[in-house]
Amino acid sequence: GAVGLFAPPALLAVTEVGATPAGALFYWSLLLGAGAVGRVGSAYAALAPTLGLLAGWPALALPLLLQIAHTLLTIAVPLLGRVGSRFPLDAALGAVVGLLTGLVALLLPRLPKPRRRESAAFLGALLLGAVFCPDFTPDRPKRLTIQHISRDLHGQKDAGLWVLPMDGQRLAHLPRLQRMTPVACDKSGPECYLEWPWFFPFSDIVRGDVFEAAAPPNIATPATLAATRDGDAVALRLEGPSHLHLAIRGDVRGWEFEGVESAPKPRLRAEGVYFVQLTCGRPRCNFELRLTARGPVDVTLAAHHMEATSRDLEALRLQLPAWAVGAEWGSFVSELVARRV
C-alpha cells in the first residue's frame, strides 16, 4: 500500500519542478488528506512528499521516504525467506531493492549524465565483485539444517541423518551431501508431514533434501504417542520435549485440548494435513486432546531436541566446510512417531 501511495508523486517528480502538473498533485494531496483523516493505511506519510513537490522542495520528503523504504525492506526480507530453495533469493531481493531505490532516486536532484567509460568501469567492478565474492562464509553461513532423526512409522523403525538445504543453491559445492539419498516425497501432499519430522510447517519451500541411514540417536526419554478410538471420538495422549508438533490426516470435525481454553480450530493446510505446534515452556511436556473425526485418522508426532546432538551428526559436520555446518538451530536430534486409528 505504501509503495502505491508514494508512486504517483514520485513519478511526477521525473519532470522539472516547474513543469510538474501542479493540478494533479493538488488533487492527489486532497485524496491523501482525506485518507489521513480517515486513517487509511500510509496516506498521512505519502502526503508529505506530495506537499513537498507542490512547494517546489521535493528533497524535504526524502527522510520520510527513506524511512518508508526501510520499513518495507524490514517486512519484505523475512517474508522472502518463504522462497526457500525453490529458486535463488537474490533475484527477488534485488528486484525489491531496485524498486525502492528507483522511487527514492526520483525525488533526488538530477545529476549530470555520467560518462560511458566511467560507468562501464564501475559496472565491471561490481560484476567482478559479484563473481569472485564467496557465496557463504563462516560469518555468513549457508542456510542448512542437519537433523539426526529416529522414526517409528506404525511400528516400522529406522534412523538416519536428514539434511535440508534452505537456499536456492541447494547442495551445490557439497559433494559429501550430494552422495546421500534424495528424499522422494511429494512436497505438495500430506506424506512429507506424515513421514518426516519437520520442525516448522515449510515443506513446500524445501527442495533437494537428502537422507542417509545411521544408528538411532541416544535419547534418554523418547517421545510417546498413544491413540485410541471410540466411534467418531479419537483420544490422543502425547509426551515429549518442549518443541513438538502434530500432523493429522483425516476428516477432522473438531478437537479439544485438555487444559487449553483458547486452542485454535482445525484448519486444513494446502498439503492435506492439519498441523499444530505444541509447547509448554518446560523441558518436558504432556498433552491430551480429543478429536472428532469420521473414518481413519493418521497421526504423526514430531519431537525436536534442539539442544541435543549425536556422534553421527557431529561426524558429518566435521566433513563439511565451515560455512555449511548449520547455524543456530541448524543441527539437532528429532523423533517421529506415526500411528493410524
Secondary structure as the mmCIF struct_conf table of DSSP 4:
data_model
#
loop_
_struct_conf.conf_type_id
_struct_conf.id
_struct_conf.beg_label_comp_id
_struct_conf.beg_label_asym_id
_struct_conf.beg_label_seq_id
_struct_conf.end_label_comp_id
_struct_conf.end_label_asym_id
_struct_conf.end_label_seq_id
HELX_RH_AL_P HELX_RH_AL_P1 ALA A 2 LEU A 12
TURN_TY1_P TURN_TY1_P1 ALA A 13 VAL A 14
BEND BEND1 THR A 15 THR A 15
HELX_RH_3T_P HELX_RH_3T_P1 VAL A 17 ALA A 19
BEND BEND2 THR A 20 THR A 20
HELX_RH_AL_P HELX_RH_AL_P2 ALA A 22 VAL A 37
TURN_TY1_P TURN_TY1_P2 GLY A 38 ARG A 39
TURN_TY1_P TURN_TY1_P3 GLY A 41 SER A 42
HELX_RH_AL_P HELX_RH_AL_P3 ALA A 43 LEU A 54
TURN_TY1_P TURN_TY1_P4 ALA A 55 GLY A 56
HELX_RH_3T_P HELX_RH_3T_P2 PRO A 58 ALA A 61
HELX_RH_AL_P HELX_RH_AL_P4 LEU A 62 LEU A 80
HELX_RH_3T_P HELX_RH_3T_P3 GLY A 81 VAL A 83
TURN_TY1_P TURN_TY1_P5 GLY A 84 SER A 85
BEND BEND3 ARG A 86 PHE A 87
HELX_RH_AL_P HELX_RH_AL_P5 LEU A 89 ALA A 105
TURN_TY1_P TURN_TY1_P6 LEU A 106 LEU A 107
BEND BEND4 LEU A 108 LEU A 108
HELX_LH_PP_P HELX_LH_PP_P1 PRO A 109 ARG A 115
HELX_RH_AL_P HELX_RH_AL_P6 ARG A 116 PHE A 132
BEND BEND5 CYS A 133 CYS A 133
BEND BEND6 ASP A 135 ASP A 135
BEND BEND7 PRO A 138 ARG A 140
STRN STRN1 LEU A 144 LEU A 153
TURN_TY1_P TURN_TY1_P7 HIS A 154 GLY A 155
STRN STRN2 GLN A 156 PRO A 165
BEND BEND8 ASP A 167 ASP A 167
TURN_TY1_P TURN_TY1_P8 GLY A 168 HIS A 173
HELX_RH_AL_P HELX_RH_AL_P7 PRO A 175 GLN A 178
TURN_TY1_P TURN_TY1_P9 ARG A 179 ARG A 179
BEND BEND9 MET A 180 MET A 180
STRN STRN3 THR A 181 PRO A 182
HELX_LH_PP_P HELX_LH_PP_P2 VAL A 183 VAL A 183
TURN_TY1_P TURN_TY1_P10 LYS A 187 SER A 188
BEND BEND10 GLY A 189 PRO A 190
HELX_RH_AL_P HELX_RH_AL_P8 GLU A 191 GLU A 195
BEND BEND11 TRP A 196 TRP A 196
BEND BEND12 PHE A 199 PRO A 201
HELX_RH_3T_P HELX_RH_3T_P4 SER A 203 ILE A 205
BEND BEND13 GLY A 208 GLY A 208
STRN STRN4 VAL A 210 ALA A 213
HELX_LH_PP_P HELX_LH_PP_P3 ALA A 215 PRO A 217
BEND BEND14 ALA A 220 THR A 221
STRN STRN5 THR A 224 ASP A 230
TURN_TY1_P TURN_TY1_P11 GLY A 231 ASP A 232
STRN STRN6 ALA A 233 PRO A 241
BEND BEND15 SER A 242 SER A 242
STRN STRN7 HIS A 243 PHE A 257
TURN_TY1_P TURN_TY1_P12 GLU A 258 GLY A 259
BEND BEND16 GLU A 261 SER A 262
HELX_LH_PP_P HELX_LH_PP_P4 ALA A 263 PRO A 266
STRN STRN8 LEU A 268 LEU A 268
TURN_TY1_P TURN_TY1_P13 ALA A 270 GLU A 271
BEND BEND17 GLY A 272 GLY A 272
STRN STRN9 TYR A 274 LEU A 278
BEND BEND18 GLY A 281 PRO A 283
STRN STRN10 ARG A 284 HIS A 305
TURN_TY1_P TURN_TY1_P14 MET A 306 GLU A 307
HELX_RH_AL_P HELX_RH_AL_P9 ARG A 311 LEU A 318
TURN_TY1_P TURN_TY1_P15 GLN A 319 GLN A 319
BEND BEND19 LEU A 320 LEU A 320
HELX_RH_3T_P HELX_RH_3T_P5 ALA A 322 ALA A 324
BEND BEND20 VAL A 325 VAL A 325
TURN_TY1_P TURN_TY1_P16 GLU A 328 TRP A 329
BEND BEND21 GLY A 330 GLY A 330
STRN STRN11 SER A 331 ARG A 340
#
